[in-house]
């Protein structure tokens, strides 16, 4: 079985915001993402499942 997970906020999204946008909103986003600590919270091990293969039968080789 194989599962594909995606993080909620991709690094490419944040990089684009930090490199192209300037101002207090960007500064606030930079601070929040840099100081976010989810340790010990309900969201600590949260993952977004995109797709799963389910069980896959593998034929034995003769």
CORMO-V900414 format. One record per pair of residues at least 4 apart in sequence whose C-alpha atoms are under 7 Angstrom apart, sorted by the first residue. I is the first residue (numbers start at 0). J is the second residue. Records with the same first field share a line. If there is no record, write none. Layout:
I: J / J
This chain:
0: 52 / 53 / 54 / 55
1: 51 / 52
2: 50 / 51 / 52
3: 48 / 49 / 50 / 51
4: 46 / 47 / 48 / 49
5: 47 / 48 / 49
6: 46 / 47
7: 47
8: 12
9: 13
10: 14
11: 15
12: 16
13: 17
14: 18
15: 19
16: 20 / 25
17: 25
20: 25
21: 25
22: 26
23: 27
24: 28
25: 29
26: 30
27: 31
28: 32
29: 33
30: 34
31: 35
37: 42 / 43
38: 43
39: 43
